[in-house]
Amino acid sequence: MSKLYYYYDMLSQPSRAIYTFLKVTGIPFEACKISIAAGENRTAEFAEINPRKKLPALKDGDFNLSESVAMVRYIANKYRDQIADHWYPKDLKQRARVDEYLEYQHLGTRLHYSLLFIHELSAMRTGQTPDTKQTAKLETNMKKITHIVQKTFLGDNKFLCGDEITIADIFAVHEILQIVGTGHDPVTDNPKLAAWMERVSHKLNPHFAETLVEIYAMGGKEIPPQLKSKY
Ligand SMILES: N[C@@H](CCC(=O)N[C@@H](CS)C(=O)NCC(=O)O)C(=O)O
């Protein structure tokens, strides 16, 4: 089997999601750290890996791939006999449930959390106070999405797609935690989501906490102890 080269930046939420998945499943890979802040994704060399110059990306022999959802499906399918079935179940309906979230998140969780993150990040970078009206609007949208994820995906289940953790949980938790980078706590007023996040982190640690070091440091906070432990 050819060696998998994985290109990522820990400040990128889909990068963290796939890194976590590779680590927790024990899939062997060569970790290739690329700094977006230092412009390393915009070099001619990296454009050979991903011509759109985005992270994450992978190289598997002479095959290159970008787009995190396509990548995670490729990895889960390629290593299907080596990883536990629950991550991306073979059962048609269970798998479709995971895909349902992965498709939803592009214009749902990812879009609305990212809009708030980018809005505040721009202000942090220019040293200006963020436009408070716009912040409030983006926060309201983010809270609506949080509620939709909690109510319509999680419901009374342990994890987003049922009683077992899947790659949908990994993608969701990293998107939701992105805004700790600008000092927010995304689950303070949502105890059900906070409890889910703890369950997810217990299944993913110690790798999960490892991926969160940079984003918490960016927001000037410590990783909460409940997200660092493992059952
Ligand atoms: N839809 C893509 C999004 C990729 C993306 O936007 N990546 C961001 C980091 S999260 C990036 O590489 N930004 C650097 C840039 O635009 O220069 C995916 O899911 O992989």
PDBQT file of the ligand as one rigid body, heavy atoms in Angstrom, charges set to zero:
ROOT
HETATM    1  N1  LIG A 301     -14.151  22.989   1.392  1.00  0.00    +0.000 N 
HETATM    2  C1  LIG A 301     -12.757  22.869   1.773  1.00  0.00    +0.000 C 
HETATM    3  C2  LIG A 301     -12.331  24.107   2.499  1.00  0.00    +0.000 C 
HETATM    4  C3  LIG A 301     -10.846  24.304   2.498  1.00  0.00    +0.000 C 
HETATM    5  C4  LIG A 301     -10.455  25.620   3.126  1.00  0.00    +0.000 C 
HETATM    6  O1  LIG A 301     -11.122  26.655   2.929  1.00  0.00    +0.000 OA
HETATM    7  N2  LIG A 301      -9.378  25.593   3.894  1.00  0.00    +0.000 N 
HETATM    8  C5  LIG A 301      -8.901  26.779   4.554  1.00  0.00    +0.000 C 
HETATM    9  C6  LIG A 301      -8.536  26.455   6.000  1.00  0.00    +0.000 C 
HETATM   10  S1  LIG A 301      -9.920  25.856   6.923  1.00  0.00    +0.000 SA
HETATM   11  C7  LIG A 301      -7.625  27.255   3.865  1.00  0.00    +0.000 C 
HETATM   12  O2  LIG A 301      -6.852  26.469   3.365  1.00  0.00    +0.000 OA
HETATM   13  N3  LIG A 301      -7.397  28.577   3.881  1.00  0.00    +0.000 N 
HETATM   14  C8  LIG A 301      -6.190  29.148   3.393  1.00  0.00    +0.000 C 
HETATM   15  C9  LIG A 301      -6.373  30.131   2.305  1.00  0.00    +0.000 C 
HETATM   16  O3  LIG A 301      -7.502  30.324   1.827  1.00  0.00    +0.000 OA
HETATM   17  O4  LIG A 301      -5.343  30.722   1.928  1.00  0.00    +0.000 OA
HETATM   18  C10 LIG A 301     -12.557  21.604   2.634  1.00  0.00    +0.000 C 
HETATM   19  O5  LIG A 301     -13.527  21.176   3.278  1.00  0.00    +0.000 OA
HETATM   20  O6  LIG A 301     -11.457  21.049   2.655  1.00  0.00    +0.000 OA
ENDROOT
TORSDOF 0
